[in-house]
Amino acid sequence: MNAHDIEPLLIDGSPPLTSDALLAMLDAEGLRHHTVEHPPMWTVEDAKALRAPSPHGHTKNLFVRNKKGRMWLLTLHEDRRVDMKTLGALVGTNRLSFGSPQRLMHYLGVIPGAVSMFSVLNDVNREVTCYIDEALMEGPELHVHPLVNTRTTTMSREELMEFLSGRGYPIEVLRF
């Protein structure tokens, strides 16, 4: 099954939040952000090829689960190298594996390549635990996909985390 063949519905049967609706939420709250349109980015390498080099705020996101079905969204610095065993130990579990495209759509409302911190807004049952790489806490802003991989939104790290936390999606710092 191709990720694009997955029916775009959350676990409760509702449609996921759209990128346009998300950006409208940010505007309605008066949060400063800048969004650019670009060709689809599926990997960190794709992202690096489309932009000027920059040391801060560029992310990669891993949606992982354990054998018991617990799920995590890990927002890491794009250059962070880490294995699944180490990640499991850091989040207090073992035997992590990547969540399937179907599970990703059901719980975070996005396809592979479009995952970002904003994806938790689609976690209607609050089942995904979110972490951010401590290295990303050093810079003033983050560059993240606004629920699609054809746009990148840049905004203050602090405002982004407060925006999510204020909606019941706290982000914990992952210390390596």
C-alpha positions as CSV (number, residue, x, y, z in Angstrom):
1,M,0.0,0.0,0.0
2,N,1.3,3.4,-1.0
3,A,1.1,6.2,1.5
4,H,-0.9,8.2,-1.0
5,D,-3.5,5.4,-1.1
6,I,-4.4,5.8,2.6
7,E,-7.7,7.3,3.4
8,P,-7.1,10.6,5.0
9,L,-9.1,10.0,8.2
10,L,-8.1,10.2,11.9
11,I,-8.6,7.3,14.3
12,D,-12.1,8.8,15.3
13,G,-13.1,8.9,11.6
14,S,-12.8,12.7,11.3
15,P,-10.7,14.5,8.7
16,P,-7.3,15.8,9.7
17,L,-6.6,19.5,10.2
18,T,-5.4,21.0,6.9
19,S,-2.3,23.1,6.3
20,D,-4.5,26.1,5.4
21,A,-6.6,25.7,8.5
22,L,-3.4,25.5,10.6
23,L,-1.9,28.6,9.1
24,A,-5.2,30.4,9.7
25,M,-5.1,29.4,13.4
26,L,-1.6,30.9,13.7
27,D,-2.8,34.1,12.0
28,A,-5.9,34.3,14.2
29,E,-3.7,34.1,17.3
30,G,-1.3,36.7,16.0
31,L,1.7,34.4,16.0
32,R,4.5,35.4,13.7
33,H,5.4,32.9,11.1
34,H,6.7,32.7,7.6
35,T,5.6,29.9,5.2
36,V,7.2,29.1,1.9
37,E,5.9,26.8,-0.9
38,H,8.4,24.3,-2.5
39,P,8.5,21.0,-4.3
40,P,7.7,18.0,-2.1
41,M,10.5,17.2,0.4
42,W,10.6,13.6,1.5
43,T,14.0,13.5,3.2
44,V,16.5,15.7,5.0
45,E,18.6,15.5,1.8
46,D,15.7,16.9,-0.2
47,A,15.4,19.8,2.2
48,K,19.1,20.6,2.2
49,A,19.1,20.6,-1.6
50,L,16.3,23.2,-1.7
51,R,17.7,25.8,0.8
52,A,20.8,27.6,1.8
53,P,23.0,26.1,4.5
54,S,21.8,27.0,8.0
55,P,22.9,25.6,11.3
56,H,19.8,26.1,13.4
57,G,16.2,25.0,13.6
58,H,16.0,22.5,10.8
59,T,14.3,19.3,11.9
60,K,13.6,15.7,11.0
61,N,10.7,13.9,12.7
62,L,10.4,10.2,13.6
63,F,7.1,8.6,14.4
64,V,7.8,5.5,16.4
65,R,6.0,2.9,18.5
66,N,6.8,0.0,20.7
67,K,5.4,-3.5,20.7
68,K,2.7,-2.5,23.2
69,G,1.4,0.2,20.8
70,R,2.7,3.3,22.7
71,M,3.7,6.0,20.2
72,W,6.2,8.9,20.1
73,L,6.8,11.8,17.9
74,L,10.5,12.7,18.1
75,T,11.5,16.0,16.6
76,L,15.3,15.9,16.1
77,H,17.9,18.2,14.7
78,E,18.2,17.3,11.0
79,D,21.8,16.1,11.4
80,R,21.2,14.0,14.6
81,R,22.4,10.5,14.1
82,V,20.9,8.0,16.6
83,D,19.8,4.4,16.5
84,M,16.5,3.0,17.6
85,K,17.9,1.2,20.7
86,T,19.3,4.5,22.0
87,L,16.0,6.3,21.2
88,G,14.1,3.6,23.0
89,A,16.3,4.0,26.1
90,L,15.9,7.8,26.0
91,V,12.1,7.6,26.0
92,G,11.9,4.7,28.5
93,T,11.0,1.7,26.4
94,N,12.6,-0.9,24.2
95,R,12.1,-2.3,20.8
96,L,11.1,0.8,19.0
97,S,10.0,0.6,15.3
98,F,8.7,3.1,12.9
99,G,4.9,3.6,12.8
100,S,3.2,2.5,9.6
101,P,1.9,5.1,7.1
102,Q,-1.6,4.0,8.1
103,R,-0.9,4.5,11.8
104,L,0.7,7.8,11.0
105,M,-2.5,9.0,9.2
106,H,-4.8,7.7,11.9
107,Y,-2.9,9.3,14.8
108,L,-1.1,12.4,13.3
109,G,-3.1,13.0,10.1
110,V,-0.2,13.2,7.7
111,I,1.6,11.1,5.2
112,P,5.3,10.2,5.5
113,G,7.5,13.2,4.7
114,A,5.0,15.7,6.1
115,V,5.4,14.9,9.8
116,S,6.3,17.7,12.1
117,M,5.5,19.0,15.6
118,F,2.3,20.5,14.2
119,S,1.1,16.9,13.4
120,V,0.2,16.4,17.1
121,L,-2.7,18.7,16.6
122,N,-4.4,15.8,14.9
123,D,-3.8,13.4,17.8
124,V,-7.5,13.5,18.9
125,N,-7.0,11.0,21.7
126,R,-3.7,12.4,23.0
127,E,-2.0,9.1,22.5
128,V,1.4,10.3,21.0
129,T,4.1,11.5,23.4
130,C,6.2,14.3,21.9
131,Y,9.8,15.1,22.4
132,I,12.1,17.7,20.9
133,D,15.9,17.3,20.6
134,E,17.8,19.4,23.1
135,A,20.0,20.7,20.2
136,L,16.9,22.4,18.8
137,M,16.4,24.3,22.0
138,E,19.6,26.3,21.3
139,G,18.2,28.3,18.3
140,P,15.5,30.9,18.3
141,E,13.4,29.5,15.6
142,L,12.3,26.2,14.0
143,H,11.6,25.3,10.4
144,V,8.7,22.7,10.2
145,H,6.2,21.4,7.7
146,P,2.7,22.7,8.3
147,L,1.1,19.3,7.8
148,V,2.2,19.0,4.2
149,N,5.7,18.5,2.7
150,T,5.2,21.2,0.1
151,R,5.5,24.0,2.6
152,T,7.9,25.0,5.3
153,T,6.9,27.3,8.2
154,T,9.4,29.2,10.2
155,M,8.5,30.5,13.6
156,S,9.8,31.1,17.0
157,R,10.7,27.9,18.9
158,E,9.2,29.3,22.0
159,E,5.9,30.4,20.3
160,L,5.5,27.1,18.5
161,M,6.0,25.1,21.7
162,E,3.6,27.4,23.7
163,F,1.1,27.1,20.8
164,L,1.1,23.3,21.1
165,S,1.3,23.1,24.8
166,G,-1.7,25.6,25.1
167,R,-3.7,23.1,23.2
168,G,-2.8,20.2,25.4
169,Y,0.2,18.9,23.5
170,P,3.2,19.4,25.7
171,I,6.6,18.8,24.2
172,E,9.3,17.2,26.4
173,V,13.0,17.8,25.8
174,L,15.0,14.8,24.7
175,R,18.5,14.9,26.2
176,F,21.2,12.9,24.5
